[in-house]
Amino acid sequence: MIWLYRALSPLFLIIFILRLIKGKEDPKRFKERLGIASKARPEGTLLWLHGASVGETINLLPLIKALKADNPQLHILLTSGTRTSADLMKKRLPEGVIHQFVPLDTFFSVALFMQHWQPDLSVFMESEFWPELLTQAPNPMLINARISDGSFKKYTKHKNLIAPLLHKFKICLGREVQDTERLQQLGAERASTMGNLKYDTPLPSYNSQELKQLQAELKDRKIILLSSTHNPEELDLVTAIHAKKELKDCLIIVVPRHPQRGEHIAEELNLNPALQLRSYHAKLSKEHQVYIANTVGEMGLWLQLAHVVIIGGSFINHGGQTPIESVKSGRLTFTGPHMQNFSETMRDLKKADAVISVETKGELVLKLTEYITNNALLKAKEQSLKGAMDHLGGALDIAKNQIEKELN
């Protein structure tokens, strides 16, 4: 299989060039994607951690900090594949931890990467099954593994292709029991459940001074946050919410899952980017009805500011986005009918009465009205959310102990 894959891998170079032209790759660091390192390898033991994008790298941060705290001499290399994640890691990685773009999954790019870095242990996050990376990576292990419904159906049809990749992992740590069972059914030889690192992830940071200024500016405005939305949720949800007279004075802050969609969303909503787009440095004020917060690393600010959070990706058949940060922030959190990518997370949160799941936009609007128009009810719900997820932690310690075991 690997030889056929290698014969087709030049297609990755074509796609990479197109992405570079479109600005989706960093022109200053594109050599890293070809396996050419931009930093020297430190002497000593090197742990390589890989997460695909923003969500995965954020979830790795507390694990990195815990590993460094107990093993100060350990060197850590973190790779990811998107500009957004790279920009965020510049701000949030602990001192001394190296970030590089993951190489393209071609034989020569990966070979150059491995020859330079020579990691002692290779740790892949969630569902990163790149054939060339796994073929060449020394001592690979998989943590926080997630196999969604769609992926499981696809992998089952092509089990003869996925099983050899899973065999390469020394151990697979599934995020939830369902993930572990699916990994075993697909051919993983060593698999166990660790829990979800997201439950152990600290809340995103925010500028406290800016939060105070915005709270003073907005005063008594009720704020609804549309978190990690996908097309066409922005238009559908904003239209539905503002059509209800009791909600028409609410300020809606839209945080799209993909920040580069900001201008498109502004056009759809007939907004002026210069006045209502965060990436244009538009200041949020009490005059706004809708504001598009399409910047990286500011989710903490919007979660603190909001009264209610609606989880994106759940009102289209996408599978949802994580509601964990919202619930941990103590915010009343709504999800739509399509949360299949977080089925066991939703089970846990529903058991703790920490989310409100609705089937339609009409039901959402009715529930929103119930809470937005009743301050006492809203405050009581916020109070009940405090500590609702404390019992769900522990994945970080399991992952950390297993990594240290494999390194020793």
C-alpha positions as CSV (number, residue, x, y, z in Angstrom):
1,M,0.0,0.0,0.0
2,I,2.7,2.5,0.9
3,W,4.3,2.2,-2.5
4,L,1.1,3.0,-4.3
5,Y,0.6,5.9,-1.9
6,R,4.1,7.2,-2.6
7,A,3.4,7.0,-6.3
8,L,0.4,9.3,-5.8
9,S,2.1,11.7,-3.3
10,P,3.3,14.3,-5.9
11,L,-0.4,15.4,-5.8
12,F,0.3,16.8,-2.3
13,L,3.0,19.1,-3.8
14,I,0.4,20.4,-6.4
15,I,-2.1,21.0,-3.6
16,F,0.5,22.6,-1.5
17,I,1.5,25.1,-4.3
18,L,-2.1,26.0,-4.8
19,R,-2.5,26.6,-1.1
20,L,0.6,28.7,-1.0
21,I,-0.8,30.8,-3.9
22,K,-4.1,31.3,-2.1
23,G,-2.4,32.4,1.1
24,K,-3.4,29.3,3.1
25,E,0.3,28.4,3.7
26,D,2.9,30.7,5.4
27,P,5.2,32.0,2.7
28,K,7.9,32.7,5.3
29,R,7.9,29.1,6.7
30,F,6.9,27.1,3.7
31,K,10.2,25.2,3.8
32,E,9.0,23.5,7.0
33,R,6.2,21.9,5.0
34,L,8.9,20.4,2.7
35,G,10.7,18.9,5.8
36,I,13.4,21.6,6.0
37,A,13.7,22.6,9.6
38,S,13.9,26.3,10.6
39,K,15.4,25.5,14.0
40,A,18.2,23.3,15.4
41,R,17.4,20.1,17.2
42,P,18.3,20.4,20.9
43,E,20.6,17.7,22.3
44,G,18.9,15.1,24.5
45,T,15.6,13.4,24.6
46,L,13.0,14.9,22.2
47,L,9.3,14.3,22.4
48,W,7.4,15.0,19.2
49,L,3.7,15.9,19.6
50,H,1.4,16.5,16.5
51,G,-2.0,18.1,16.4
52,A,-3.7,19.0,13.2
53,S,-5.1,22.5,13.9
54,V,-6.2,24.9,16.5
55,G,-8.4,22.7,18.6
56,E,-5.9,19.9,18.9
57,T,-2.9,22.1,19.7
58,I,-4.9,24.0,22.4
59,N,-5.8,20.6,24.0
60,L,-2.1,19.7,24.0
61,L,-1.0,22.8,25.9
62,P,-1.8,21.6,29.4
63,L,-0.2,18.2,28.6
64,I,3.0,20.0,27.4
65,K,3.1,22.1,30.6
66,A,2.6,19.1,32.8
67,L,5.3,17.1,31.1
68,K,7.8,20.0,31.3
69,A,7.0,20.6,34.9
70,D,7.9,17.0,35.9
71,N,10.6,16.6,33.3
72,P,12.4,20.0,32.9
73,Q,15.2,18.4,30.8
74,L,12.7,17.0,28.2
75,H,12.7,18.7,24.9
76,I,9.4,19.0,23.1
77,L,8.6,19.6,19.4
78,L,5.0,20.5,18.5
79,T,3.8,20.3,14.9
80,S,0.6,21.4,13.3
81,G,-0.7,22.0,9.8
82,T,-2.5,25.4,9.7
83,R,-1.4,29.0,9.8
84,T,-4.0,29.7,12.4
85,S,-2.6,27.2,14.8
86,A,0.9,28.3,14.2
87,D,0.0,32.0,15.0
88,L,-1.8,30.9,18.2
89,M,1.1,28.8,19.3
90,K,3.5,31.8,19.0
91,K,1.5,33.3,21.8
92,R,0.7,30.3,24.0
93,L,3.6,27.8,23.9
94,P,5.8,27.6,27.0
95,E,9.3,28.9,26.6
96,G,11.6,26.4,25.1
97,V,9.0,24.3,23.3
98,I,9.6,24.3,19.5
99,H,6.8,24.7,16.9
100,Q,7.2,23.6,13.3
101,F,4.7,23.0,10.5
102,V,4.2,19.3,9.9
103,P,5.8,18.2,6.7
104,L,3.8,17.2,3.7
105,D,3.0,13.5,3.7
106,T,5.5,12.7,1.0
107,F,8.5,10.4,1.3
108,F,11.2,13.0,0.9
109,S,9.6,15.7,3.0
110,V,9.0,13.3,5.9
111,A,12.5,11.7,5.6
112,L,14.1,15.2,5.8
113,F,12.0,16.0,8.9
114,M,12.9,12.7,10.6
115,Q,16.5,12.9,9.7
116,H,16.8,16.4,11.3
117,W,14.6,16.0,14.4
118,Q,15.1,12.3,15.2
119,P,12.3,12.2,17.9
120,D,12.5,9.6,20.6
121,L,8.7,9.3,20.8
122,S,6.1,10.4,18.3
123,V,2.7,11.3,19.7
124,F,-0.3,11.9,17.4
125,M,-3.5,13.6,18.5
126,E,-7.0,12.4,17.8
127,S,-7.3,11.1,14.3
128,E,-4.1,11.8,12.4
129,F,-3.5,8.7,10.3
130,W,-1.0,9.9,7.7
131,P,0.6,6.9,6.0
132,E,4.1,8.3,5.4
133,L,4.3,10.0,8.8
134,L,3.3,6.8,10.5
135,T,5.6,4.7,8.4
136,Q,8.7,6.8,9.3
137,A,7.8,8.0,12.8
138,P,9.8,6.3,15.5
139,N,7.7,4.8,18.3
140,P,4.3,6.3,17.4
141,M,1.4,6.4,19.8
142,L,-2.1,7.9,19.5
143,I,-3.8,9.9,22.2
144,N,-7.2,11.4,22.7
145,A,-8.2,9.3,19.7
146,R,-11.5,10.2,18.1
147,I,-13.4,8.1,15.5
148,S,-16.5,9.9,14.4
149,D,-19.6,8.1,13.0
150,G,-18.7,9.2,9.5
151,S,-15.0,8.2,9.8
152,F,-15.9,4.8,11.3
153,K,-18.2,4.0,8.3
154,K,-15.5,5.1,5.9
155,Y,-12.7,3.2,7.7
156,T,-14.8,0.1,8.0
157,K,-15.3,0.0,4.2
158,H,-11.5,0.3,3.8
159,K,-10.3,-1.7,6.8
160,N,-7.6,-3.3,4.7
161,L,-6.0,0.1,4.4
162,I,-6.6,1.6,7.9
163,A,-5.6,-1.6,9.9
164,P,-1.9,-1.5,8.8
165,L,-1.7,2.1,9.9
166,L,-3.2,1.3,13.3
167,H,-0.8,-1.6,13.7
168,K,2.1,0.9,13.7
169,F,1.0,2.6,16.9
170,K,2.6,1.2,20.1
171,I,-0.6,2.1,21.9
172,C,-3.9,3.9,21.1
173,L,-5.6,5.9,23.8
174,G,-9.2,6.4,22.9
175,R,-11.0,9.6,24.0
176,E,-14.2,7.7,24.9
177,V,-15.2,4.1,25.3
178,Q,-16.9,4.2,21.9
179,D,-13.7,5.4,20.3
180,T,-11.6,2.7,21.9
181,E,-14.0,0.0,20.7
182,R,-14.0,1.4,17.2
183,L,-10.2,1.4,17.2
184,Q,-10.1,-2.2,18.2
185,Q,-12.7,-3.2,15.5
186,L,-10.5,-1.4,12.9
187,G,-7.4,-3.3,13.9
188,A,-5.6,-1.5,16.7
189,E,-3.6,-4.1,18.7
190,R,-3.3,-2.1,21.9
191,A,-6.1,0.3,22.8
192,S,-7.5,1.6,26.0
193,T,-9.6,4.6,27.1
194,M,-8.1,7.7,28.6
195,G,-11.0,10.2,28.6
196,N,-11.1,13.5,26.9
197,L,-8.2,16.0,27.2
198,K,-10.6,18.8,26.6
199,Y,-12.1,18.3,30.0
200,D,-8.7,19.1,31.5
201,T,-8.0,22.0,29.3
202,P,-7.9,25.3,31.2
203,L,-10.3,28.0,30.0
204,P,-8.9,30.2,27.2
205,S,-7.2,33.4,28.5
206,Y,-8.6,36.9,27.9
207,N,-7.6,40.5,28.4
208,S,-9.3,41.4,31.6
209,Q,-9.0,45.1,31.0
210,E,-10.7,44.9,27.6
211,L,-13.4,42.7,29.2
212,K,-14.2,45.4,31.8
213,Q,-14.3,48.1,29.1
214,L,-16.7,46.1,27.0
215,Q,-18.9,45.3,29.9
216,A,-19.1,49.0,30.8
217,E,-19.8,49.9,27.2
218,L,-22.5,47.3,26.7
219,K,-24.1,47.6,30.1
220,D,-27.4,45.8,30.2
221,R,-27.3,44.4,26.7
222,K,-28.0,40.7,26.6
223,I,-25.3,39.0,24.5
224,I,-25.7,35.8,22.5
225,L,-22.5,34.2,21.2
226,L,-22.7,32.0,18.1
227,S,-19.6,29.9,18.6
228,S,-17.5,28.1,15.9
229,T,-20.2,28.5,13.3
230,H,-20.3,27.1,9.7
231,N,-22.0,28.2,6.6
232,P,-25.1,28.8,6.4
233,E,-25.6,28.9,10.2
234,E,-24.7,32.6,10.6
235,L,-27.4,33.8,8.4
236,D,-30.0,31.3,9.5
237,L,-29.5,31.8,13.2
238,V,-29.1,35.6,13.2
239,T,-32.3,35.8,11.1
240,A,-34.2,33.5,13.4
241,I,-33.1,35.2,16.6
242,H,-33.8,38.8,15.5
243,A,-37.1,37.8,14.1
244,K,-38.4,37.3,17.6
245,K,-39.4,40.6,19.1
246,E,-38.3,39.7,22.6
247,L,-34.8,39.1,21.2
248,K,-34.4,41.8,18.7
249,D,-32.4,44.0,21.1
250,C,-29.9,41.2,21.8
251,L,-26.4,41.7,20.6
252,I,-25.2,38.7,18.6
253,I,-21.5,38.0,18.4
254,V,-20.5,35.6,15.7
255,V,-17.3,33.6,16.0
256,P,-16.9,31.6,12.8
257,R,-15.0,28.3,12.9
258,H,-12.9,29.5,10.0
259,P,-11.9,33.1,10.6
260,Q,-11.2,33.7,6.9
261,R,-14.9,33.5,6.2
262,G,-15.5,36.8,8.0
263,E,-15.9,38.9,4.9
264,H,-18.3,36.4,3.3
265,I,-20.4,36.4,6.5
266,A,-20.5,40.2,6.6
267,E,-21.7,40.3,3.0
268,E,-24.4,37.7,3.7
269,L,-25.6,39.7,6.7
270,N,-25.4,43.1,4.9
271,L,-22.8,44.3,7.4
272,N,-20.1,46.9,6.9
273,P,-16.7,45.1,7.5
274,A,-15.0,48.3,8.6
275,L,-17.6,48.7,11.4
276,Q,-18.5,45.2,12.3
277,L,-15.6,42.9,11.6
278,R,-13.0,42.3,14.3
279,S,-10.3,41.6,11.8
280,Y,-10.8,45.1,10.4
281,H,-10.2,46.4,14.0
282,A,-13.9,47.4,14.3
283,K,-14.6,48.3,18.0
284,L,-17.5,46.5,19.6
285,S,-20.1,49.0,20.9
286,K,-23.6,49.3,22.2
287,E,-24.8,50.4,18.8
288,H,-24.1,46.9,17.3
289,Q,-26.8,44.4,16.6
290,V,-24.4,41.9,15.1
291,Y,-20.6,41.7,15.4
292,I,-18.2,39.3,13.7
293,A,-15.3,38.2,15.9
294,N,-13.1,36.6,13.2
295,T,-9.8,36.7,15.0
296,V,-7.6,34.0,16.5
297,G,-7.1,33.5,20.3
298,E,-9.9,35.6,21.6
299,M,-12.6,33.0,22.4
300,G,-11.9,33.5,26.1
301,L,-13.0,37.2,25.8
302,W,-16.3,36.4,24.0
303,L,-17.1,33.5,26.4
304,Q,-16.7,35.9,29.4
305,L,-18.8,38.6,27.8
306,A,-21.7,36.4,26.6
307,H,-24.8,35.4,28.5
308,V,-25.8,32.6,26.2
309,V,-23.7,30.5,23.8
310,I,-25.0,28.6,20.8
311,I,-22.7,25.9,19.5
312,G,-22.0,26.0,15.8
313,G,-21.8,23.0,13.5
314,S,-24.9,21.6,15.2
315,F,-27.6,23.2,13.1
316,I,-26.3,21.7,9.9
317,N,-25.2,18.1,9.4
318,H,-21.6,18.8,10.3
319,G,-21.5,17.0,13.6
320,G,-21.1,19.9,15.9
321,Q,-18.2,21.7,17.7
322,T,-17.2,21.2,21.3
323,P,-19.4,22.8,24.0
324,I,-16.9,22.1,26.7
325,E,-15.3,25.6,26.9
326,S,-18.7,27.2,27.0
327,V,-20.0,25.0,29.8
328,K,-16.7,25.3,31.8
329,S,-17.1,29.1,31.5
330,G,-20.4,28.8,33.3
331,R,-22.4,29.9,30.2
332,L,-25.9,28.8,29.3
333,T,-25.2,26.6,26.3
334,F,-27.4,25.5,23.5
335,T,-26.7,22.8,20.9
336,G,-28.7,21.9,17.8
337,P,-29.7,18.4,16.6
338,H,-26.4,17.5,14.9
339,M,-23.8,16.8,17.6
340,Q,-22.9,13.3,16.5
341,N,-19.1,14.0,16.6
342,F,-19.5,14.6,20.4
343,S,-22.0,11.9,21.2
344,E,-20.5,10.7,24.5
345,T,-19.5,14.3,25.5
346,M,-23.1,15.3,25.0
347,R,-24.2,12.3,27.1
348,D,-21.9,13.4,29.9
349,L,-23.0,17.0,29.7
350,K,-26.7,16.1,29.5
351,K,-26.3,13.9,32.5
352,A,-24.9,16.9,34.4
353,D,-27.7,19.1,33.1
354,A,-25.0,21.3,31.6
355,V,-26.4,21.8,28.1
356,I,-29.8,22.4,26.5
357,S,-30.2,20.5,23.3
358,V,-32.9,21.6,20.8
359,E,-34.1,20.0,17.5
360,T,-35.0,23.1,15.5
361,K,-34.3,26.8,15.2
362,G,-37.8,27.5,16.3
363,E,-37.3,25.5,19.5
364,L,-34.0,27.4,20.1
365,V,-35.7,30.8,19.8
366,L,-38.4,29.8,22.3
367,K,-35.9,28.5,24.8
368,L,-33.7,31.6,24.3
369,T,-36.7,33.9,24.9
370,E,-37.5,32.0,28.1
371,Y,-34.0,32.7,29.6
372,I,-33.2,36.0,28.1
373,T,-36.4,37.6,29.4
374,N,-36.0,36.1,32.9
375,N,-32.9,37.3,34.7
376,A,-33.5,35.2,37.8
377,L,-33.9,32.0,35.7
378,L,-30.7,32.8,33.8
379,K,-28.7,33.5,37.0
380,A,-29.9,30.3,38.6
381,K,-28.8,28.3,35.5
382,E,-25.4,29.9,35.5
383,Q,-25.0,29.1,39.2
384,S,-25.9,25.4,38.6
385,L,-23.2,25.1,36.0
386,K,-20.4,25.9,38.5
387,G,-18.4,22.7,39.0
388,A,-20.7,20.7,36.7
389,M,-17.7,19.2,34.9
390,D,-15.3,18.7,37.7
391,H,-15.8,14.9,37.8
392,L,-15.0,14.5,34.1
393,G,-11.3,15.3,34.3
394,G,-8.3,12.9,34.6
395,A,-7.4,12.3,30.9
396,L,-4.3,14.5,31.2
397,D,-2.7,12.4,33.9
398,I,-3.4,9.1,32.0
399,A,-1.8,10.5,28.8
400,K,1.1,12.1,30.7
401,N,1.9,8.8,32.6
402,Q,1.7,6.7,29.4
403,I,4.1,9.1,27.5
404,E,6.6,9.1,30.4
405,K,6.4,5.3,30.5
406,E,7.1,5.0,26.8
407,L,10.0,7.5,27.1
408,N,11.7,5.6,29.9
